[in-house]
């Protein structure tokens, strides 16, 4: 029967073996298959450049969308300002007609 410490030791040795096996594979690959490593690095670099290009395009699209939204809000505000001016003019006209008819001021 294994004790807890021997189980931990076995797990630790397994982790160590796995680490050294991975390191051995990396060194072996770089030494004996440099074309494979270069190809892998080249593909990774191409993917990274493609992702960078996609992100730049997304940034440009976001900028255009932001400008469109800003222009739309600006036009809406101008429309609201125009409506406020029209309503003020109508109120003043009604007030002026009321004062002229009754001769009194209601303030």
C-alpha positions as CSV (number, residue, x, y, z in Angstrom):
1,X,0.0,0.0,0.0
2,X,1.3,3.4,-1.0
3,X,1.5,6.1,1.6
4,X,0.6,9.7,0.9
5,X,4.2,10.8,0.7
6,X,5.1,8.1,-1.8
7,X,2.1,9.0,-4.0
8,X,3.2,12.6,-3.9
9,X,6.8,11.5,-4.8
10,X,5.5,9.4,-7.7
11,X,3.4,12.4,-9.0
12,X,6.4,14.7,-8.7
13,X,8.7,12.3,-10.5
14,X,6.0,11.9,-13.3
15,X,5.9,15.7,-13.6
16,X,9.7,15.9,-13.8
17,X,9.8,13.1,-16.4
18,X,7.1,14.8,-18.5
19,X,9.0,18.1,-18.3
20,X,12.3,16.6,-19.4
21,X,10.6,14.6,-22.1
22,X,9.0,17.8,-23.4
23,X,12.4,19.6,-23.2
24,X,14.1,16.7,-25.0
25,X,11.5,16.8,-27.8
26,X,11.9,20.6,-28.2
27,X,15.7,20.3,-28.4
28,X,15.4,17.3,-30.8
29,X,13.0,19.2,-33.0
30,X,15.1,22.3,-33.2
31,X,18.3,20.3,-33.8
32,X,17.1,17.7,-36.4
33,X,14.1,19.4,-37.9
34,X,14.9,23.1,-38.2
35,X,12.7,23.5,-41.3
36,X,9.7,22.3,-39.2
37,X,10.4,24.8,-36.5
38,X,10.9,27.6,-39.1
39,X,7.7,26.6,-40.9
40,X,5.8,26.6,-37.6
41,X,7.2,29.9,-36.6
42,X,6.4,31.3,-40.1
43,X,2.8,30.2,-39.9
44,X,2.4,31.6,-36.4
45,X,3.9,34.9,-37.5
46,X,1.5,35.0,-40.5
47,X,-1.5,34.3,-38.2
48,X,-0.3,37.1,-35.9
49,X,0.1,39.6,-38.9
50,X,-3.4,38.6,-40.1
51,X,-4.9,39.2,-36.7
52,X,-3.2,42.6,-36.5
53,X,-4.6,43.5,-39.9
54,X,-8.1,42.4,-38.8
55,X,-7.8,44.4,-35.6
56,X,-6.7,47.5,-37.5
57,X,-9.6,47.1,-39.9
58,X,-12.0,46.7,-36.9
59,X,-10.6,49.9,-35.4
60,X,-11.2,51.8,-38.6
61,X,-14.7,50.5,-38.9
62,X,-15.3,51.5,-35.2
63,X,-14.0,55.0,-36.0
64,X,-16.3,55.4,-39.0
65,X,-19.3,54.1,-36.9
66,X,-18.5,56.6,-34.1
67,X,-18.4,59.5,-36.5
68,X,-21.7,58.4,-38.0
69,X,-23.3,58.2,-34.6
70,X,-21.9,61.6,-33.6
71,X,-23.2,63.2,-36.8
72,X,-26.7,61.6,-36.3
73,X,-26.8,63.0,-32.7
74,X,-25.7,66.4,-33.9
75,X,-28.5,66.5,-36.5
76,X,-31.0,65.3,-33.9
77,X,-29.9,68.1,-31.5
78,X,-30.2,70.7,-34.3
79,X,-33.7,69.4,-35.1
80,X,-34.7,69.6,-31.4
81,X,-33.2,73.2,-31.2
82,X,-35.2,74.2,-34.3
83,X,-38.4,72.7,-32.7
84,X,-37.8,74.6,-29.5
85,X,-37.4,77.8,-31.4
86,X,-40.7,77.2,-33.3
87,X,-42.6,76.4,-30.1
88,X,-41.2,79.5,-28.4
89,X,-42.3,81.6,-31.3
90,X,-45.8,80.0,-31.2
91,X,-46.0,80.7,-27.4
92,X,-45.0,84.3,-27.9
93,X,-47.5,84.8,-30.7
94,X,-50.3,83.3,-28.5
95,X,-49.2,85.4,-25.6
96,X,-49.1,88.6,-27.8
97,X,-52.6,87.9,-29.3
98,X,-53.9,87.4,-25.8
99,X,-52.4,90.6,-24.5
100,X,-53.7,92.6,-27.5
101,X,-57.3,91.2,-27.1
102,X,-57.6,91.7,-23.3
103,X,-55.2,94.5,-22.7
104,X,-53.9,92.8,-19.7
105,X,-50.6,91.1,-19.0
106,X,-50.5,87.6,-17.4
107,X,-47.1,87.1,-16.0
